[in-house]
């Protein structure tokens, strides 16, 4: 029995000491400033202690940190918060700079040592970018990967960490993002099963190569297809990059030169030729048999542990090739690489009609929609929509009620500005404000779509109903399409368009349960969406009590700002621009009067049908198209107030 407890204690101490060693395992970075200009600084960083080699043979996450005026762009941040913090601290202390908040995070593949650290940046609400294949792979595997990572690296850093799946999905071989137009995404998703995407900067000749290129180490072919891979690398070599940042433990910054491509191409072609010759001769080599011609690679990190697995993988590929079952990937083309770094509409803006956009403040343009129902005559141009131009890019707030409206809006924007549309902000889900999203999704690269945290469930639940109704009214099929909200606003969100800041506010249930407003600090302009109706009768789709409360808050907000140097403007969801709070007060009077009238009717046991007749004319004479919505409002108020104390 004593022997049993001694053995148990010994095992416990061994495991504890091992865990403690993992906890204390350090990581150190080497960093190099590889580009320095007034617009941006680019830092190359690699971890030099081999901290991650237990995770993947000879693995190293070699990252780029791009520092722009309005935010920091990080490529493959690493496995956890401590790692990321140390990387950033190394840069800030060595170069004596303060990094702006991280605004973009790019995941080149789904490897956990590259992506698990995404959660580090959640407080700054960055955009998480990847290919569709990488995002899908992360969604399937990251929970399992986190457990694996916790066994190999510091578990305290990962316990309870949030797994952040990218939701800005890039198309294959396209510009990366409207604010990162100097980077082009080159897809290796056919060649690599993990959906690897490379980034290429033509102006700076920088290639961020993910695990498509291995710096100073033997490639792992486990998740790739050898011959297409070699051809893809030969294409990359024609780009003549100066810096090639791939994967693998490196010995110096010299490992990131273009010779890395030559090294990988030579190895891939050689192992393929040897395996094919062996297959034709009926030979299959074991681990002790070194093929002729590989002497130059024997001393390369990872050769002993990885090469035999590679040989087996290539042999299986050649066997499949003999039966015409090998993977065939389309060749990469320079046509895409040579295209202009400019956001463009995919297709033609045919059917667009000239729109009059009013300049409501410097850099703020608005279209005032008709106060009407959807019809073939107005083509969905029945709500207000706006755009705000910053030094770098444009934010669009609502998009009109149809594909036609969206195309017309894009055409009107392009006559005023050539800057990219970075954001489409939907103030709520109603189709007269979201029907033009379909047109904006055809911009390449697409803008980010931003909405209230409750927007997506409302959109999904009403999607089919809205499309059926719009087909009847507009004669257009599938006006609304499924799409992903890139950023959800829970309370507040700040956007920077370049020397122009916007504050987005998510409100409690009022007009709907997902109302969002946009405040432009430069012009003191508040865009309310349908939290404010002017002339058009207010329409309750959320809570009468909540809307009364929010309207009072907006009045208070306006009155506080009116004492500042510049007067505030309000762009409502329907109706003309407001320069004072009268529109808000008129709406408040209607909502309060409606509540009072319904409460009186409930007190007097008046039925809903009778109340619709008596209340209707009393409250609605100053509002347009009130016949369509007054009864609906009374019904909504009855349902809400009936059970109030």
Buried (B, 14 or more C-beta within 10 A) or exposed (E): EEEEEEEEEEEEEEEEEEEEEBEEBEBEBBBBBBBEEEEBBBBBBBBBEBBBBEBBBBBBBBBBBBBBEBBBBBBBBBBBBBBBBBBBEBBEEBBEEEBBBBBBBBBBBBBBBBBBBBBBBEEBBBBBBBBBBBBBBBEEBBEEBBEEBBEBBBBEBBEEBEBBBBBBBBBBBBBBBBBBBBBBBBBBBBBBBBBBBBBBBBEBBBBBBBBBBBBBBBBBBEBBBBBBBBBBBBBBBEBEBBBBBBBBBBEEBEBBBBEBBEBBBBBBBBBBEBBBEBBEEEEEBEEEEBBEEBEEBEEBBBBEEBBBBBBBBBBEBBEEBEEEEBBEBEEBEEEBBEBEBEBEBEEEBEEBEEBEBBEBBEBBBBBBBBBBEBEEEBBBBBBBBBBBBBEBBBBBBBBBBBBBBBBBBBBBBBEBBEBBBBBBBBBBBBBBBBBBBBBBBBBBBBBBBBBBBBBBEBBEEBBEEBBEBBEEBBEBEEBBEEBEBBBBBEEEBEBBBBEBBBBBBBBEBBBBBBBBBBBBEBBBBBBBBBBBBBBBBBBBBBBBBBBBBBBBBBBEBBEEBBEEEEEBBBBBBBBBBBEBBEBBBBBBEBBBEBBEBBBEBBEEEBEBEEBBEEBBEEBBEEBBBBEEBBBBBBBBBBEBBEEEE
